[in-house]
Amino acid sequence: MKSKQDVFARVRAEYLEMPGLTLTAPQVERLCGIDATLCRLILDTLVEARFLRVNSGGAYARLTEGDISRSRPAKAALTSRTTMAKAS
């Protein structure tokens, strides 16, 4: 059996991995293989933590306001140093 912490981390990870993901509670239940009571508890906790929001249709989406800690890829500035030899 999965612990509440494991399921909480799984639901949060799904929303982090898929920007724009919007799911209803029954869809989250099926995705994570959890019962309705545990699903509501986790979704409510994520809403209270301001990680998720509920839209007017009852679907849950990530609230993108604020700082969500997540590693970002480094950017490299590539410049060309090729010099052309002057033809004589």
C-alpha positions as CSV (number, residue, x, y, z in Angstrom):
1,M,0.0,0.0,0.0
2,K,1.2,3.5,-0.9
3,S,1.8,6.0,1.9
4,K,0.1,9.4,1.8
5,Q,3.5,11.0,1.4
6,D,4.2,8.8,-1.6
7,V,0.9,9.7,-3.3
8,F,1.3,13.4,-2.4
9,A,4.7,13.4,-4.1
10,R,3.4,11.5,-7.1
11,V,0.5,13.9,-7.7
12,R,2.8,16.9,-7.3
13,A,5.4,15.4,-9.7
14,E,2.7,14.8,-12.3
15,Y,1.8,18.5,-12.3
16,L,5.4,19.5,-12.4
17,E,6.3,17.2,-15.3
18,M,3.3,18.3,-17.5
19,P,2.9,22.0,-17.6
20,G,-0.8,22.9,-18.3
21,L,-2.1,19.6,-16.9
22,T,-5.7,20.0,-15.8
23,L,-7.4,17.0,-14.2
24,T,-10.6,16.3,-12.4
25,A,-10.5,14.4,-9.1
26,P,-11.7,11.2,-10.7
27,Q,-9.0,11.5,-13.4
28,V,-6.3,11.9,-10.6
29,E,-7.8,8.9,-8.9
30,R,-7.3,6.8,-12.0
31,L,-3.9,8.2,-12.9
32,C,-2.5,7.5,-9.4
33,G,-4.6,4.4,-8.5
34,I,-6.0,5.9,-5.3
35,D,-9.4,6.0,-3.7
36,A,-11.7,9.1,-3.8
37,T,-11.1,10.0,-0.1
38,L,-7.3,10.0,-0.3
39,C,-7.5,11.9,-3.6
40,R,-9.6,14.7,-2.2
41,L,-7.3,15.0,0.8
42,I,-4.2,15.3,-1.3
43,L,-5.8,17.7,-3.8
44,D,-7.2,19.9,-1.0
45,T,-3.7,19.9,0.6
46,L,-2.1,21.0,-2.7
47,V,-4.7,23.8,-3.1
48,E,-4.2,25.0,0.5
49,A,-0.4,25.0,-0.2
50,R,-1.1,27.2,-3.3
51,F,0.4,24.6,-5.6
52,L,-2.9,23.8,-7.3
53,R,-6.1,25.7,-8.1
54,V,-9.6,24.6,-8.9
55,N,-11.2,26.0,-12.0
56,S,-14.9,26.7,-12.4
57,G,-15.5,23.2,-13.9
58,G,-14.0,21.5,-10.8
59,A,-10.7,20.6,-12.5
60,Y,-7.3,21.0,-10.8
61,A,-4.5,22.8,-12.5
62,R,-1.1,24.1,-11.3
63,L,-1.1,27.6,-9.8
64,T,2.0,29.1,-11.4
65,E,2.3,32.1,-9.1
66,G,5.1,32.2,-6.7
67,D,8.4,30.3,-6.7
68,I,8.2,26.6,-7.3
69,S,11.7,25.2,-6.7
70,R,12.8,23.2,-9.6
71,S,16.2,22.9,-11.3
72,R,16.6,24.8,-14.6
73,P,19.0,24.0,-17.4
74,A,22.1,26.1,-17.7
75,K,22.4,28.4,-20.7
76,A,25.6,28.6,-22.6
77,A,26.7,31.4,-24.8
78,L,28.3,30.0,-27.9
79,T,30.4,32.3,-30.0
80,S,32.2,31.6,-33.2
81,R,35.9,32.2,-33.1
82,T,36.6,31.2,-36.6
83,T,38.9,33.6,-38.4
84,M,39.2,33.6,-42.1
85,A,42.6,33.8,-43.7
86,K,43.0,36.7,-46.1
87,A,43.6,35.6,-49.7
88,S,46.8,37.0,-51.2
